[in-house]
Structures are given as C-alpha cells and as structure tokens.
C-alpha cells in the first residue's frame, strides 16, 4: 500500500492523526497533515484505510501495490 496525499486539499482537521498516529502527523505552524510513512506496513493498513475514509477533504488516496 502507498499513500498519496493531496496537501493543498487538507483542511487540518486532524482526523487522520487521531486514527493513525504512527502514519500521519500535523505541522505545528498550520495543522496541515504530513505523511510519516508513505508505505505503511500491513499492521497499519486498517487504520490507514479508516483515515482515508474519514478525511473530510478527501486528501488521502490509497494505492495498492
């Protein structure tokens, strides 16, 4: 799995960080999300799928590899 993140779409809601804190974080200056693990391990796949599903801006896209 690979995460594609559309940073300009991010509204800094932080939902992804709450659901998958090992994979996502937020910048201190503006709260925009950052991807810590663009290729998360299988142990994180469920939470990353949930983060993508609940992102209010639909800024997270998952690509199966």
N, C-alpha and C positions, 0 to 999 in steps of 0.2 A: 504494500500500500504506500502511496505517495500523496502528500498533502500539497495542494495548490491553494495558495492564499491570496485573495484579491485585496491587498491592503487599502486602496482608495475606497473600497466599499465598506470597510469596517467602521462601525458606529461606536466602538469602545464600550459595548455593553458588558463584556467580561464573562459571558456565558460559557465560552469555550474554556476559559481558565478555570472556572469553577468545576466543570465536568472532567477536564483532562489537564490537571496542573503540571503533569510531567511532560506534556507535549506543547502546551501553549503558555504564554506569559503576556503581560501588558507592559508597554513602555511607561515609565514614570511621568514623562512630560505631557502626554496627551491620552494615555489609556488605550491606544491602538494596540491590538493584539500582535504578537510575534510568534512565529513557529520555532520552537526549540528543537523539535525532532521531525524534520520533513519526511523521514521514512520510519515511522514508529514501528516498534516490534509488535508481534502478534498479541502480546499481553495488553497492549493499549488499543487494539482495533475497535473494541466495543465502545469504549469511551470516546474515541475519535469520531466514530460514526454518529454517536449521540451529539457531540459538539457540532458537527456539520449540520445535523438535522435541526438543532435548536438555535443556530446562529440567526439573529433577527435580520441581518443584512445579506444572508446567503453568500458570505465572503469565503467560505471554506468549501473546497471541492476535493473529493477523494478520487484518486486514480488507482485502479487495481493493476498491479504489475505482475 
